[in-house]
């Protein structure tokens, strides 16, 4: 039963995010690693309120908007490659979450 490592990358810097994901994808192709993705998700628009003063009655500036981009990659098997990717140091602008799941193969009878 193979292990599937799911990596979720988020960033407000779409270009840097694409560069990182492409670099991982290219590395997987060079090593013959089974990789699914990157799967883009709909960008998330965040609105952050801004107070004019520290007090409760100081009024507000117009909310600041920030777009967050997400890409997901699945590495099927190849635990060493997955471990190497998760141990990398990524730029501060890139947030990475990793999950590992053991999947049964279709028709395995388990």
Biopython code that builds the backbone (N, CA, C, O; Angstrom):
import numpy as np
from Bio.PDB.StructureBuilder import StructureBuilder

atoms = [
    (1, "UNK", "N", (0.850, -1.181, 0.000)),
    (1, "UNK", "CA", (0.000, 0.000, 0.000)),
    (1, "UNK", "C", (0.890, 1.238, 0.000)),
    (1, "UNK", "O", (1.698, 1.425, 0.910)),
    (2, "UNK", "N", (0.748, 2.059, -0.990)),
    (2, "UNK", "CA", (1.631, 3.230, -1.080)),
    (2, "UNK", "C", (1.215, 4.335, -0.114)),
    (2, "UNK", "O", (0.048, 4.483, 0.249)),
    (3, "UNK", "N", (2.211, 5.089, 0.275)),
    (3, "UNK", "CA", (1.958, 6.296, 1.045)),
    (3, "UNK", "C", (1.819, 7.448, 0.063)),
    (3, "UNK", "O", (2.564, 7.540, -0.912)),
    (4, "UNK", "N", (0.861, 8.322, 0.328)),
    (4, "UNK", "CA", (0.665, 9.501, -0.498)),
    (4, "UNK", "C", (0.939, 10.717, 0.377)),
    (4, "UNK", "O", (0.284, 10.927, 1.398)),
    (5, "UNK", "N", (1.909, 11.508, -0.036)),
    (5, "UNK", "CA", (2.243, 12.742, 0.667)),
    (5, "UNK", "C", (1.582, 13.889, -0.069)),
    (5, "UNK", "O", (1.864, 14.131, -1.242)),
    (6, "UNK", "N", (0.694, 14.600, 0.629)),
    (6, "UNK", "CA", (0.010, 15.748, 0.039)),
    (6, "UNK", "C", (0.655, 17.007, 0.573)),
    (6, "UNK", "O", (0.712, 17.234, 1.782)),
    (7, "UNK", "N", (1.143, 17.829, -0.355)),
    (7, "UNK", "CA", (1.771, 19.095, 0.012)),
    (7, "UNK", "C", (0.879, 20.227, -0.456)),
    (7, "UNK", "O", (0.491, 20.282, -1.623)),
    (8, "UNK", "N", (0.556, 21.133, 0.457)),
    (8, "UNK", "CA", (-0.263, 22.296, 0.126)),
    (8, "UNK", "C", (0.591, 23.539, 0.331)),
    (8, "UNK", "O", (1.087, 23.800, 1.427)),
    (9, "UNK", "N", (0.749, 24.293, -0.737)),
    (9, "UNK", "CA", (1.553, 25.513, -0.731)),
    (9, "UNK", "C", (0.621, 26.705, -0.846)),
    (9, "UNK", "O", (-0.238, 26.736, -1.728)),
    (10, "UNK", "N", (0.778, 27.693, 0.039)),
    (10, "UNK", "CA", (-0.007, 28.920, -0.043)),
    (10, "UNK", "C", (0.932, 30.115, 0.015)),
    (10, "UNK", "O", (1.978, 30.080, 0.662)),
    (11, "UNK", "N", (0.524, 31.179, -0.684)),
    (11, "UNK", "CA", (1.330, 32.391, -0.690)),
    (11, "UNK", "C", (0.529, 33.546, -1.272)),
    (11, "UNK", "O", (-0.397, 33.341, -2.057)),
    (12, "UNK", "N", (0.886, 34.731, -0.888)),
    (12, "UNK", "CA", (0.340, 35.931, -1.501)),
    (12, "UNK", "C", (1.136, 36.338, -2.730)),
    (12, "UNK", "O", (0.730, 37.237, -3.467)),
    (13, "UNK", "N", (2.260, 35.683, -2.951)),
    (13, "UNK", "CA", (3.137, 35.961, -4.081)),
    (13, "UNK", "C", (2.965, 34.842, -5.105)),
    (13, "UNK", "O", (3.635, 33.813, -5.020)),
    (14, "UNK", "N", (2.077, 35.039, -6.064)),
    (14, "UNK", "CA", (1.732, 33.992, -7.031)),
    (14, "UNK", "C", (2.941, 33.550, -7.849)),
    (14, "UNK", "O", (3.106, 32.357, -8.104)),
    (15, "UNK", "N", (3.774, 34.475, -8.257)),
    (15, "UNK", "CA", (4.932, 34.130, -9.091)),
    (15, "UNK", "C", (5.942, 33.275, -8.334)),
    (15, "UNK", "O", (6.456, 32.298, -8.878)),
    (16, "UNK", "N", (6.224, 33.628, -7.104)),
    (16, "UNK", "CA", (7.161, 32.837, -6.296)),
    (16, "UNK", "C", (6.571, 31.452, -6.026)),
    (16, "UNK", "O", (7.288, 30.451, -6.049)),
    (17, "UNK", "N", (5.265, 31.400, -5.773)),
    (17, "UNK", "CA", (4.585, 30.120, -5.546)),
    (17, "UNK", "C", (4.722, 29.228, -6.780)),
    (17, "UNK", "O", (5.057, 28.050, -6.659)),
    (18, "UNK", "N", (4.466, 29.782, -7.961)),
    (18, "UNK", "CA", (4.580, 29.012, -9.204)),
    (18, "UNK", "C", (6.012, 28.526, -9.412)),
    (18, "UNK", "O", (6.221, 27.396, -9.854)),
    (19, "UNK", "N", (6.997, 29.361, -9.101)),
    (19, "UNK", "CA", (8.397, 28.965, -9.255)),
    (19, "UNK", "C", (8.740, 27.766, -8.368)),
    (19, "UNK", "O", (9.383, 26.820, -8.822)),
    (20, "UNK", "N", (8.316, 27.806, -7.121)),
    (20, "UNK", "CA", (8.604, 26.724, -6.172)),
    (20, "UNK", "C", (7.942, 25.431, -6.625)),
    (20, "UNK", "O", (8.581, 24.379, -6.651)),
    (21, "UNK", "N", (6.666, 25.505, -6.981)),
    (21, "UNK", "CA", (5.915, 24.314, -7.383)),
    (21, "UNK", "C", (6.500, 23.727, -8.674)),
    (21, "UNK", "O", (6.615, 22.508, -8.802)),
    (22, "UNK", "N", (6.864, 24.575, -9.614)),
    (22, "UNK", "CA", (7.468, 24.108, -10.861)),
    (22, "UNK", "C", (8.810, 23.441, -10.594)),
    (22, "UNK", "O", (9.134, 22.427, -11.212)),
    (23, "UNK", "N", (9.583, 23.997, -9.685)),
    (23, "UNK", "CA", (10.879, 23.420, -9.331)),
    (23, "UNK", "C", (10.704, 22.008, -8.755)),
    (23, "UNK", "O", (11.466, 21.103, -9.095)),
    (24, "UNK", "N", (9.711, 21.819, -7.893)),
    (24, "UNK", "CA", (9.445, 20.497, -7.306)),
    (24, "UNK", "C", (8.959, 19.535, -8.387)),
    (24, "UNK", "O", (9.388, 18.382, -8.434)),
    (25, "UNK", "N", (8.077, 20.001, -9.241)),
    (25, "UNK", "CA", (7.554, 19.160, -10.319)),
    (25, "UNK", "C", (8.681, 18.720, -11.258)),
    (25, "UNK", "O", (8.750, 17.551, -11.637)),
    (26, "UNK", "N", (9.554, 19.640, -11.630)),
    (26, "UNK", "CA", (10.680, 19.312, -12.512)),
    (26, "UNK", "C", (11.618, 18.298, -11.852)),
    (26, "UNK", "O", (12.099, 17.374, -12.508)),
    (27, "UNK", "N", (11.874, 18.472, -10.558)),
    (27, "UNK", "CA", (12.719, 17.523, -9.825)),
    (27, "UNK", "C", (12.104, 16.138, -9.782)),
    (27, "UNK", "O", (12.813, 15.136, -9.887)),
    (28, "UNK", "N", (10.784, 16.075, -9.627)),
    (28, "UNK", "CA", (10.093, 14.786, -9.606)),
    (28, "UNK", "C", (10.190, 14.107, -10.970)),
    (28, "UNK", "O", (10.416, 12.899, -11.050)),
    (29, "UNK", "N", (10.021, 14.877, -12.037)),
    (29, "UNK", "CA", (10.108, 14.314, -13.386)),
    (29, "UNK", "C", (11.504, 13.757, -13.657)),
    (29, "UNK", "O", (11.640, 12.699, -14.272)),
    (30, "UNK", "N", (12.532, 14.458, -13.205)),
    (30, "UNK", "CA", (13.912, 14.010, -13.416)),
    (30, "UNK", "C", (14.201, 12.698, -12.704)),
    (30, "UNK", "O", (14.996, 11.888, -13.181)),
    (31, "UNK", "N", (13.554, 12.489, -11.560)),
    (31, "UNK", "CA", (13.804, 11.285, -10.769)),
    (31, "UNK", "C", (12.783, 10.177, -11.040)),
    (31, "UNK", "O", (12.876, 9.094, -10.462)),
    (32, "UNK", "N", (11.814, 10.444, -11.913)),
    (32, "UNK", "CA", (10.805, 9.432, -12.227)),
    (32, "UNK", "C", (9.785, 9.232, -11.121)),
    (32, "UNK", "O", (9.203, 8.154, -10.997)),
    (33, "UNK", "N", (9.566, 10.252, -10.324)),
    (33, "UNK", "CA", (8.631, 10.189, -9.201)),
    (33, "UNK", "C", (7.213, 10.420, -9.703)),
    (33, "UNK", "O", (6.970, 11.310, -10.517)),
    (34, "UNK", "N", (6.263, 9.597, -9.202)),
    (34, "UNK", "CA", (4.859, 9.794, -9.551)),
    (34, "UNK", "C", (4.321, 10.972, -8.749)),
    (34, "UNK", "O", (4.239, 10.924, -7.522)),
    (35, "UNK", "N", (3.962, 12.017, -9.460)),
    (35, "UNK", "CA", (3.497, 13.246, -8.830)),
    (35, "UNK", "C", (2.190, 13.662, -9.504)),
    (35, "UNK", "O", (2.096, 13.676, -10.731)),
    (36, "UNK", "N", (1.197, 13.997, -8.709)),
    (36, "UNK", "CA", (-0.074, 14.482, -9.240)),
    (36, "UNK", "C", (-0.206, 15.950, -8.881)),
    (36, "UNK", "O", (-0.080, 16.338, -7.719)),
    (37, "UNK", "N", (-0.462, 16.752, -9.895)),
    (37, "UNK", "CA", (-0.593, 18.176, -9.665)),
    (37, "UNK", "C", (0.495, 18.913, -10.407)),
    (37, "UNK", "O", (1.184, 18.323, -11.239)),
    (38, "UNK", "N", (0.658, 20.147, -10.133)),
    (38, "UNK", "CA", (-0.001, 20.922, -9.074)),
    (38, "UNK", "C", (-1.454, 21.236, -9.429)),
    (38, "UNK", "O", (-1.794, 21.534, -10.574)),
    (39, "UNK", "N", (-2.285, 21.157, -8.406)),
    (39, "UNK", "CA", (-3.695, 21.470, -8.536)),
    (39, "UNK", "C", (-3.920, 22.866, -7.962)),
    (39, "UNK", "O", (-3.761, 23.068, -6.758)),
    (40, "UNK", "N", (-4.289, 23.835, -8.806)),
    (40, "UNK", "CA", (-4.564, 25.182, -8.287)),
    (40, "UNK", "C", (-5.951, 25.245, -7.671)),
    (40, "UNK", "O", (-6.886, 24.609, -8.157)),
    (41, "UNK", "N", (-6.078, 26.005, -6.614)),
    (41, "UNK", "CA", (-7.384, 26.282, -6.023)),
    (41, "UNK", "C", (-7.744, 27.723, -6.342)),
    (41, "UNK", "O", (-6.876, 28.539, -6.650)),
    (42, "UNK", "N", (-9.012, 28.021, -6.265)),
    (42, "UNK", "CA", (-9.485, 29.386, -6.507)),
    (42, "UNK", "C", (-8.775, 30.340, -5.541)),
    (42, "UNK", "O", (-8.753, 30.078, -4.339)),
    (43, "UNK", "N", (-8.199, 31.431, -6.033)),
    (43, "UNK", "CA", (-7.551, 32.381, -5.117)),
    (43, "UNK", "C", (-8.546, 32.890, -4.076)),
    (43, "UNK", "O", (-9.724, 33.096, -4.367)),
    (44, "UNK", "N", (-8.052, 33.083, -2.878)),
    (44, "UNK", "CA", (-8.885, 33.560, -1.769)),
    (44, "UNK", "C", (-8.591, 35.034, -1.537)),
    (44, "UNK", "O", (-7.436, 35.419, -1.351)),
    (45, "UNK", "N", (-9.617, 35.845, -1.549)),
    (45, "UNK", "CA", (-9.476, 37.286, -1.296)),
    (45, "UNK", "C", (-9.743, 37.548, 0.182)),
    (45, "UNK", "O", (-10.830, 37.256, 0.682)),
    (46, "UNK", "N", (-8.769, 38.090, 0.867)),
    (46, "UNK", "CA", (-8.917, 38.425, 2.283)),
    (46, "UNK", "C", (-9.042, 39.934, 2.425)),
    (46, "UNK", "O", (-8.360, 40.691, 1.734)),
    (47, "UNK", "N", (-9.909, 40.360, 3.315)),
    (47, "UNK", "CA", (-10.064, 41.782, 3.616)),
    (47, "UNK", "C", (-9.658, 41.989, 5.068)),
    (47, "UNK", "O", (-10.191, 41.352, 5.976)),
    (48, "UNK", "N", (-8.714, 42.883, 5.267)),
    (48, "UNK", "CA", (-8.166, 43.129, 6.599)),
    (48, "UNK", "C", (-8.528, 44.556, 7.008)),
    (48, "UNK", "O", (-8.098, 45.519, 6.373)),
    (49, "UNK", "N", (-9.329, 44.685, 8.086)),
    (49, "UNK", "CA", (-9.706, 46.037, 8.529)),
    (49, "UNK", "C", (-8.511, 46.764, 9.134)),
    (49, "UNK", "O", (-7.617, 46.143, 9.709)),
    (50, "UNK", "N", (-8.507, 48.085, 8.997)),
    (50, "UNK", "CA", (-7.412, 48.896, 9.525)),
    (50, "UNK", "C", (-7.974, 50.039, 10.367)),
    (50, "UNK", "O", (-8.745, 50.862, 9.874)),
    (51, "UNK", "N", (-7.589, 50.079, 11.616)),
    (51, "UNK", "CA", (-8.029, 51.152, 12.507)),
    (51, "UNK", "C", (-7.138, 52.372, 12.340)),
    (51, "UNK", "O", (-5.941, 52.248, 12.079)),
    (52, "UNK", "N", (-7.736, 53.562, 12.494)),
    (52, "UNK", "CA", (-6.956, 54.797, 12.400)),
    (52, "UNK", "C", (-6.175, 55.061, 13.684)),
    (52, "UNK", "O", (-5.113, 55.684, 13.655)),
    (53, "UNK", "N", (-6.701, 54.589, 14.800)),
    (53, "UNK", "CA", (-6.018, 54.759, 16.090)),
    (53, "UNK", "C", (-6.094, 53.454, 16.871)),
    (53, "UNK", "O", (-6.751, 52.501, 16.452)),
    (54, "UNK", "N", (-5.421, 53.426, 17.998)),
    (54, "UNK", "CA", (-5.452, 52.230, 18.835)),
    (54, "UNK", "C", (-6.727, 52.143, 19.671)),
    (54, "UNK", "O", (-7.078, 51.063, 20.145)),
    (55, "UNK", "N", (-7.413, 53.247, 19.855)),
    (55, "UNK", "CA", (-8.621, 53.259, 20.664)),
    (55, "UNK", "C", (-9.829, 52.715, 19.908)),
    (55, "UNK", "O", (-9.793, 52.574, 18.686)),
    (56, "UNK", "N", (-10.918, 52.406, 20.654)),
    (56, "UNK", "CA", (-12.109, 51.824, 20.034)),
    (56, "UNK", "C", (-12.902, 52.813, 19.174)),
    (56, "UNK", "O", (-13.679, 52.391, 18.318)),
    (57, "UNK", "N", (-12.721, 54.108, 19.384)),
    (57, "UNK", "CA", (-13.548, 55.073, 18.640)),
    (57, "UNK", "C", (-12.738, 55.890, 17.637)),
    (57, "UNK", "O", (-13.108, 57.023, 17.327)),
    (58, "UNK", "N", (-11.668, 55.349, 17.139)),
    (58, "UNK", "CA", (-10.784, 56.094, 16.254)),
    (58, "UNK", "C", (-11.146, 56.043, 14.789)),
    (58, "UNK", "O", (-10.482, 56.690, 13.979)),
    (59, "UNK", "N", (-12.178, 55.297, 14.415)),
    (59, "UNK", "CA", (-12.541, 55.179, 13.015)),
    (59, "UNK", "C", (-11.655, 54.171, 12.296)),
    (59, "UNK", "O", (-10.748, 53.576, 12.878)),
    (60, "UNK", "N", (-11.946, 54.003, 11.030)),
    (60, "UNK", "CA", (-11.213, 53.003, 10.251)),
    (60, "UNK", "C", (-10.806, 53.549, 8.890)),
    (60, "UNK", "O", (-11.498, 54.368, 8.286)),
    (61, "UNK", "N", (-9.662, 53.066, 8.435)),
    (61, "UNK", "CA", (-9.262, 53.289, 7.053)),
    (61, "UNK", "C", (-9.986, 52.253, 6.203)),
    (61, "UNK", "O", (-10.616, 51.334, 6.728)),
    (62, "UNK", "N", (-9.891, 52.412, 4.894)),
    (62, "UNK", "CA", (-10.451, 51.405, 3.997)),
    (62, "UNK", "C", (-9.724, 50.075, 4.244)),
    (62, "UNK", "O", (-8.513, 50.057, 4.465)),
    (63, "UNK", "N", (-10.463, 48.977, 4.205)),
    (63, "UNK", "CA", (-9.863, 47.662, 4.442)),
    (63, "UNK", "C", (-8.799, 47.364, 3.399)),
    (63, "UNK", "O", (-8.917, 47.737, 2.232)),
    (64, "UNK", "N", (-7.779, 46.695, 3.846)),
    (64, "UNK", "CA", (-6.695, 46.266, 2.991)),
    (64, "UNK", "C", (-7.074, 44.903, 2.422)),
    (64, "UNK", "O", (-7.536, 44.041, 3.169)),
    (65, "UNK", "N", (-6.895, 44.688, 1.143)),
    (65, "UNK", "CA", (-7.221, 43.392, 0.546)),
    (65, "UNK", "C", (-5.934, 42.657, 0.188)),
    (65, "UNK", "O", (-4.933, 43.262, -0.195)),
    (66, "UNK", "N", (-5.992, 41.339, 0.324)),
    (66, "UNK", "CA", (-4.823, 40.496, 0.089)),
    (66, "UNK", "C", (-5.302, 39.208, -0.571)),
    (66, "UNK", "O", (-6.247, 38.581, -0.092)),
    (67, "UNK", "N", (-4.670, 38.815, -1.648)),
    (67, "UNK", "CA", (-5.030, 37.585, -2.336)),
    (67, "UNK", "C", (-4.066, 36.475, -1.923)),
    (67, "UNK", "O", (-2.851, 36.669, -1.892)),
    (68, "UNK", "N", (-4.634, 35.305, -1.604)),
    (68, "UNK", "CA", (-3.832, 34.143, -1.231)),
    (68, "UNK", "C", (-4.039, 33.071, -2.293)),
    (68, "UNK", "O", (-5.169, 32.715, -2.626)),
    (69, "UNK", "N", (-2.920, 32.561, -2.822)),
    (69, "UNK", "CA", (-2.943, 31.540, -3.868)),
    (69, "UNK", "C", (-2.547, 30.193, -3.265)),
    (69, "UNK", "O", (-1.697, 30.132, -2.377)),
    (70, "UNK", "N", (-3.163, 29.116, -3.749)),
    (70, "UNK", "CA", (-2.920, 27.784, -3.206)),
    (70, "UNK", "C", (-2.653, 26.794, -4.336)),
    (70, "UNK", "O", (-3.332, 26.810, -5.363)),
    (71, "UNK", "N", (-1.659, 25.936, -4.136)),
    (71, "UNK", "CA", (-1.366, 24.840, -5.054)),
    (71, "UNK", "C", (-1.177, 23.580, -4.217)),
    (71, "UNK", "O", (-0.577, 23.626, -3.143)),
    (72, "UNK", "N", (-1.693, 22.452, -4.714)),
    (72, "UNK", "CA", (-1.568, 21.176, -4.020)),
    (72, "UNK", "C", (-0.875, 20.168, -4.925)),
    (72, "UNK", "O", (-1.172, 20.074, -6.116)),
    (73, "UNK", "N", (0.045, 19.421, -4.346)),
    (73, "UNK", "CA", (0.792, 18.377, -5.048)),
    (73, "UNK", "C", (0.646, 17.088, -4.242)),
    (73, "UNK", "O", (0.688, 17.108, -3.012)),
    (74, "UNK", "N", (0.475, 15.967, -4.946)),
    (74, "UNK", "CA", (0.470, 14.660, -4.296)),
    (74, "UNK", "C", (1.648, 13.847, -4.825)),
    (74, "UNK", "O", (1.835, 13.714, -6.035)),
    (75, "UNK", "N", (2.436, 13.310, -3.901)),
    (75, "UNK", "CA", (3.557, 12.439, -4.252)),
    (75, "UNK", "C", (3.143, 11.029, -3.843)),
    (75, "UNK", "O", (2.927, 10.751, -2.663)),
    (76, "UNK", "N", (3.036, 10.145, -4.830)),
    (76, "UNK", "CA", (2.582, 8.781, -4.582)),
    (76, "UNK", "C", (3.803, 7.884, -4.433)),
    (76, "UNK", "O", (4.583, 7.717, -5.371)),
    (77, "UNK", "N", (3.962, 7.305, -3.234)),
    (77, "UNK", "CA", (5.156, 6.502, -2.969)),
    (77, "UNK", "C", (6.356, 7.420, -2.831)),
    (77, "UNK", "O", (6.217, 8.562, -2.393)),
    (78, "UNK", "N", (7.508, 6.944, -3.192)),
    (78, "UNK", "CA", (8.742, 7.751, -3.221)),
    (78, "UNK", "C", (8.920, 8.568, -1.936)),
    (78, "UNK", "O", (9.090, 9.787, -1.966)),
    (79, "UNK", "N", (8.877, 7.853, -0.811)),
    (79, "UNK", "CA", (8.941, 8.516, 0.492)),
    (79, "UNK", "C", (10.209, 9.358, 0.662)),
    (79, "UNK", "O", (10.169, 10.418, 1.286)),
    (80, "UNK", "N", (11.329, 8.893, 0.112)),
    (80, "UNK", "CA", (12.580, 9.655, 0.259)),
    (80, "UNK", "C", (12.482, 11.007, -0.448)),
    (80, "UNK", "O", (12.905, 12.026, 0.098)),
    (81, "UNK", "N", (11.926, 11.017, -1.662)),
    (81, "UNK", "CA", (11.747, 12.277, -2.383)),
    (81, "UNK", "C", (10.811, 13.199, -1.593)),
    (81, "UNK", "O", (11.092, 14.387, -1.437)),
    (82, "UNK", "N", (9.698, 12.645, -1.097)),
    (82, "UNK", "CA", (8.740, 13.438, -0.325)),
    (82, "UNK", "C", (9.397, 14.013, 0.929)),
    (82, "UNK", "O", (9.181, 15.174, 1.275)),
    (83, "UNK", "N", (10.197, 13.194, 1.604)),
    (83, "UNK", "CA", (10.891, 13.657, 2.816)),
    (83, "UNK", "C", (11.856, 14.792, 2.479)),
    (83, "UNK", "O", (11.932, 15.782, 3.207)),
    (84, "UNK", "N", (12.589, 14.650, 1.383)),
    (84, "UNK", "CA", (13.532, 15.701, 0.982)),
    (84, "UNK", "C", (12.811, 17.010, 0.675)),
    (84, "UNK", "O", (13.298, 18.084, 1.029)),
    (85, "UNK", "N", (11.658, 16.929, 0.020)),
    (85, "UNK", "CA", (10.901, 18.145, -0.295)),
    (85, "UNK", "C", (10.405, 18.807, 0.991)),
    (85, "UNK", "O", (10.497, 20.026, 1.133)),
    (86, "UNK", "N", (9.882, 18.017, 1.922)),
    (86, "UNK", "CA", (9.325, 18.605, 3.146)),
    (86, "UNK", "C", (10.406, 19.162, 4.062)),
    (86, "UNK", "O", (10.113, 20.007, 4.908)),
    (87, "UNK", "N", (11.643, 18.713, 3.915)),
    (87, "UNK", "CA", (12.726, 19.209, 4.762)),
    (87, "UNK", "C", (13.433, 20.421, 4.174)),
    (87, "UNK", "O", (14.332, 20.986, 4.797)),
    (88, "UNK", "N", (13.028, 20.815, 2.979)),
    (88, "UNK", "CA", (13.635, 21.999, 2.355)),
    (88, "UNK", "C", (13.281, 23.258, 3.129)),
    (88, "UNK", "O", (12.279, 23.309, 3.841)),
    (89, "UNK", "N", (14.112, 24.257, 2.978)),
    (89, "UNK", "CA", (13.814, 25.568, 3.525)),
    (89, "UNK", "C", (13.179, 26.388, 2.412)),
    (89, "UNK", "O", (13.794, 26.636, 1.375)),
    (90, "UNK", "N", (11.947, 26.802, 2.641)),
    (90, "UNK", "CA", (11.217, 27.579, 1.650)),
    (90, "UNK", "C", (11.272, 29.054, 2.019)),
    (90, "UNK", "O", (11.466, 29.395, 3.186)),
    (91, "UNK", "N", (11.102, 29.939, 1.029)),
    (91, "UNK", "CA", (11.080, 31.375, 1.328)),
    (91, "UNK", "C", (9.965, 31.701, 2.337)),
    (91, "UNK", "O", (8.962, 30.991, 2.416)),
    (92, "UNK", "N", (10.155, 32.774, 3.100)),
    (92, "UNK", "CA", (9.159, 33.179, 4.095)),
    (92, "UNK", "C", (7.791, 33.440, 3.484)),
    (92, "UNK", "O", (6.776, 33.312, 4.169)),
    (93, "UNK", "N", (7.747, 33.802, 2.211)),
    (93, "UNK", "CA", (6.478, 34.109, 1.547)),
    (93, "UNK", "C", (5.675, 32.852, 1.206)),
    (93, "UNK", "O", (4.522, 32.952, 0.785)),
    (94, "UNK", "N", (6.270, 31.680, 1.384)),
    (94, "UNK", "CA", (5.611, 30.415, 1.044)),
    (94, "UNK", "C", (5.302, 29.653, 2.322)),
    (94, "UNK", "O", (6.186, 29.404, 3.142)),
    (95, "UNK", "N", (4.027, 29.283, 2.482)),
    (95, "UNK", "CA", (3.606, 28.459, 3.628)),
    (95, "UNK", "C", (3.348, 27.056, 3.101)),
    (95, "UNK", "O", (2.665, 26.888, 2.090)),
    (96, "UNK", "N", (3.888, 26.044, 3.779)),
    (96, "UNK", "CA", (3.760, 24.659, 3.324)),
    (96, "UNK", "C", (3.127, 23.819, 4.424)),
    (96, "UNK", "O", (3.521, 23.891, 5.588)),
    (97, "UNK", "N", (2.136, 23.021, 4.031)),
    (97, "UNK", "CA", (1.541, 22.033, 4.928)),
    (97, "UNK", "C", (1.693, 20.674, 4.268)),
    (97, "UNK", "O", (1.517, 20.538, 3.057)),
    (98, "UNK", "N", (2.022, 19.667, 5.071)),
    (98, "UNK", "CA", (2.203, 18.320, 4.544)),
    (98, "UNK", "C", (1.317, 17.354, 5.305)),
    (98, "UNK", "O", (1.141, 17.459, 6.518)),
    (99, "UNK", "N", (0.765, 16.410, 4.559)),
    (99, "UNK", "CA", (-0.019, 15.337, 5.146)),
    (99, "UNK", "C", (0.374, 14.028, 4.485)),
    (99, "UNK", "O", (0.660, 13.992, 3.288)),
    (100, "UNK", "N", (0.389, 12.949, 5.266)),
    (100, "UNK", "CA", (0.743, 11.640, 4.737)),
    (100, "UNK", "C", (-0.417, 10.694, 5.012)),
    (100, "UNK", "O", (-0.981, 10.665, 6.106)),
    (101, "UNK", "N", (-0.757, 9.917, 3.977)),
    (101, "UNK", "CA", (-1.876, 8.995, 4.083)),
    (101, "UNK", "C", (-1.474, 7.695, 3.397)),
    (101, "UNK", "O", (-0.838, 7.711, 2.343)),
    (102, "UNK", "N", (-1.848, 6.577, 3.998)),
    (102, "UNK", "CA", (-1.585, 5.288, 3.362)),
    (102, "UNK", "C", (-2.857, 4.869, 2.644)),
    (102, "UNK", "O", (-3.917, 4.752, 3.259)),
    (103, "UNK", "N", (-2.750, 4.646, 1.353)),
    (103, "UNK", "CA", (-3.927, 4.302, 0.547)),
    (103, "UNK", "C", (-3.847, 2.864, 0.085)),
    (103, "UNK", "O", (-2.781, 2.364, -0.274)),
    (104, "UNK", "N", (-4.995, 2.207, 0.100)),
    (104, "UNK", "CA", (-5.057, 0.858, -0.429)),
    (104, "UNK", "C", (-5.267, 0.935, -1.921)),
    (104, "UNK", "O", (-5.941, 1.838, -2.417)),
    (105, "UNK", "N", (-4.693, -0.006, -2.633)),
    (105, "UNK", "CA", (-4.838, -0.031, -4.079)),
    (105, "UNK", "C", (-6.156, -0.690, -4.446)),
    (105, "UNK", "O", (-6.623, -1.596, -3.756)),
    (106, "UNK", "N", (-6.751, -0.230, -5.536)),
    (106, "UNK", "CA", (-8.014, -0.790, -6.007)),
    (106, "UNK", "C", (-7.793, -2.256, -6.346)),
    (106, "UNK", "O", (-6.835, -2.617, -7.029)),
    (107, "UNK", "N", (-8.712, -3.101, -5.848)),
    (107, "UNK", "CA", (-8.625, -4.524, -6.154)),
    (107, "UNK", "C", (-7.678, -5.297, -5.266)),
    (107, "UNK", "O", (-7.372, -6.456, -5.548)),
    (108, "UNK", "N", (-7.199, -4.667, -4.180)),
    (108, "UNK", "CA", (-6.250, -5.358, -3.312)),
    (108, "UNK", "C", (-6.946, -6.282, -2.327)),
    (108, "UNK", "O", (-6.295, -7.100, -1.676)),
    (109, "UNK", "N", (-8.298, -6.155, -2.210)),
    (109, "UNK", "CA", (-9.042, -7.026, -1.313)),
    (109, "UNK", "C", (-8.959, -6.654, 0.140)),
    (109, "UNK", "O", (-9.480, -7.383, 0.983)),
    (110, "UNK", "N", (-8.323, -5.544, 0.471)),
    (110, "UNK", "CA", (-8.180, -5.115, 1.868)),
    (110, "UNK", "C", (-9.273, -4.178, 2.263)),
    (110, "UNK", "O", (-9.310, -3.718, 3.404)),
]
sb = StructureBuilder()
sb.init_structure("model")
sb.init_model(0)
sb.init_chain("A")
sb.init_seg("    ")
for serial, (resi, resn, name, xyz) in enumerate(atoms, 1):
    if name == "N":
        sb.init_residue(resn, " ", resi, " ")
    sb.init_atom(name, np.array(xyz, "f"), 0.0, 1.0, " ", f" {name:<3s}", serial, name[0])
structure = sb.get_structure()
